Amino acid sequence: MLTGAPSSHMNSSISSSEGIFPPSRFGSFESLGVGASSSFSRPDADVSENDETNLLTISWNQDYGCFAAGTSHGFRIYNCEPFKETFRRDLKSGGFKIVEMLFRCNILALVGAAANSSYPPNKVLIWDDHQSRCIGEFTFRSEVRGVKLRRDRIVVVLEHKIYVYNFMDLKLLHQIETLANPRGLCCLSHHSNTFVLACPGLHKGQVRVEHFGLNVTKLINAHDSQIACFTLTMDGLLLATSSAKGTLIRIFNTMDGSRLQEVRRGVDRAEINSIALSPNVQWLAASSDKGTVHIFSLRVRVSGEDSVTHPSSPQGPAMIHQNSSTSLDPLVSANTGANPNSSLSFMRGVLPKYFSSEWSFAQFHLPENTQFIVAFGSQNSVIIVGMDGRNHLVALHFLYLGQLWVLSEANADRFGSFESLGVGASSSFSRPDADVSENDETNLLTISWNQDYGCFAAGTSHGFRIYNCEPFKETFRRDLKSGGFKIVEMLFRCNILALVGAAANSSYPPNKVLIWDDHQSRCIGEFTFRSEVRGVKLRRDRIVVVLEHKIYVYNFMDLKLLHQIETLANPRGLCCLSHHSNTFVLACPGLHKGQVRVEHFGLNVTKLINAHDSQIACFTLTMDGLLLATSSAKGTLIRIFNTMDGSRLQEVRRGVDRAEINSIALSPNVQWLAASSDKGTVHIFSLRVRVSGEDSVTHPSSPQGPAMIHQNSSTSLDPLVSANTGANPNSSLSFMRGVLPKYFSSEWSFAQFHLPENTQFIVAFGSQNSVIIVGMDGSFYKCSFDPVQGGEMLQQEYVRFLKFETKAR
């Protein structure tokens, strides 16, 4: 019900100072004592510095250049750019659950918290902080749920009713009945030539829009479920809404109620805490209890003949549309990216709706289950303020990153002395070294080589560490209180890593891949999946993510999805890549037991190799991807294949008893193969194949690590017994090949090194006929072998790297 005059049975009472003036004269009121103001006039001396202060509420001012924080002892005002506390008022009598600013002036609307002895939650105080006194007061029979201010209006929101008052004389102008509104949802336009108010309607999912200047009411059936959050543009011509489900956000024309655009936050239910529209109406930001701030590209703008521009405040971000009128036209803006669609969006109308949805264009990740509010700052930045007492300034990077644009943290300030309720992914990760006590026990979760085998990464229960192999040394470590990483994938020796959190990691779940720039201590990209990530592989131009039954290949430059490959169940995340710049070969499990699928992306060729009768357990490629070495779950045989035609070139035998092969490595010159297993022996085999041909290409090795080239490289592979190396030993009964069982004619290992059984070790070739061995028990070995005589390898170095206890033998 909307009425234009106060009712004789109105459930509110008003008291005010004499001489209430328009806001242009705020700060010049004459002092007339009002009941609530006496204890509020000397706030700073009331609270002891030792008293604990809790955060009760946070809210933006009208131009989003400041925010107010209501605390258990008063309130505080902060400027956003640059971040600083403007002032605070602390009281012994209690705090405020609502603190509503009026742009940047000295007038505020305050509503006390339930524990506030002087300011009950059914009373609204209009406070002049310049003179430290109350200039108006509204008392209601029920609790106040929200207050909104304009320069000419005061709007008070109760559970089922909204009151609109004139600011000059505090007269009641309108009453609006709503559906139950416990969150106090209401928003206003702030251009002086329009007065638009949006609030919940009388039906579920309905938003009521009042154009008071035009005397027009528009009822918009925005969603099927309850309205949870909405916002207006500054002129009130655009409305963005979300429902209690929190999956979709819709943008409407408030003049005719038409839906202009729909974007999708996700498919799982979430509580949307805040929605913001950028001043130029190109972007929409939304925060939720899922801990992610999503940025969407808008395809609408306000345009028309009667355009009106309003200069922005010099103190804050511009808050105008590029054009403003009552005409709204869909537009794909040429200077912004588009929200990504599903790759199946072409089947719109056949598959479920979310396959054709527009998804977020950029993201920033924060702690889950913490309330954050968002706003747009200057120069493509977003400001995020949380109920954990932190302020984040994040920048939207307009480097072309394509399908997934990323937000990175530019600044994170602690804006109060509130107790910490959790720290966001970036803030806790940007200062890692101080987070974990030296006394905390650190467990090793994973070990992996970089692409040239000159370094290895160790994921621990508290973060990760990077080590150089020759000479052995710890390069750096990152320790976190939030948890560790089960996958740490390096990109050669640069500062870029791919990280996947362990199950116990509170901030980085195992279904999320972070592309981390350690030089800048920030996340530059992120992939989130519905199932656990099993593996990640990096090339200079590609990111490959391995799930249980599918592999995704992304372009590194713009993070666009290029390929999807279905596989047999792959719990170990088996996948390997070539690393020469002129070839891109990927090997992964096929769709059948014992099958390896090899993708030659440059040649657009797929080769299916039936490598073993039993399940594939381990495999590796040469640097150019032309040789593939495989082992099965039995762990008795290792086979080497030509990846171009799938032919088997050689077969060697580890043993006759079943074993789990943990690692296979091929030497840079393709003369040797090394394998480790749970039986505690590293085996070295002499290879009879080399890469040779007319189109040979050589690649210089890194001066910091082992050479990573073949002696010759092409698509032709020929068997060869190398004159300068020993041969693998055969059984003395091998002349009876075909009569006796197969293992009598097998090639056995040429050299061996013995380690503890039932411990996982990974192997790689070092310099000068050496092998590097790293174990999940925190051990590092460097061993050498005789390339002519073979036999037992000689240990050259042993380091207990997890505890850095070096031993000599």
Buried (B, 14 or more C-beta within 10 A) or exposed (E): EEEEEBEEEBEBEBEBBEEBBEBEEBBEBEEEEBEBBEBBEEBEEBBEEEEEBBBBBBBBBBBBBBBBBBBBBBBBBBBBBEBEEEEBBBBBBBBBBBBBBBBBBBBBBBBBBEEBEBBBBBBBBBBBBEBBBBBBBBBBEEBBBBBBBBBEBBBBBBBBBBBBBBBEEBEBBBBBBBBEBEBBBBBBBBBEEBBBBBBBBEEBBBBBBBBBEEEEEBEBBBBEBBBBBBBBBBBBBBBBBBBBBBBBBBBBBBBEBEBBBEBBBBEEEBBBBBBBBBBBBBBBBBBBBBBBBBBBBBBBBBBBEEEBEBEBBEEBBBBBBBBBBBBBEEBEBEEBBEBBBBEEEEEEEEEEEBBBBBBBBBBBBBBBEBBBBBBBBBEBBBBBBBBBBBBBBBBBBEEEBBBBBBBBBBBBBEBBEBEEBBBBBBBBBBEBEEBBEEEEEBEBBBBBBBBBBBBBBBBBBBBBBBBBBBEBEEEEBBBBBBBBBBBBBBBBBEEBBBBBBBEEBBBBBBBBBBBBBBEEBBBBBBBBBEEBBBBBBBBEEBBBBBBBBBBBBBBBEBBBBEBEBEBBEBEBBBBBBBBBEEBBBBBBBBEEBBBBBBBBBEEEEEBEBEBBEBBBBBBBBBBBBBBBBBBBBBBBBBBBBBBBEBEBBBEBBBBEEEBBBBBBBBBBBBBBBBBBBBBBBBBBBBBBBBBBBEEEBEBEBBEEBBBBBBBBBBBBBEEBEBEEBBEBBBBEEEEEEEEEEEEBBBBBBBBBBEBEEEBBBBBBBBBEBBBBBBBBEBBBBBBBBBBEEBEEBBBEBBBBBBEEEEEEE
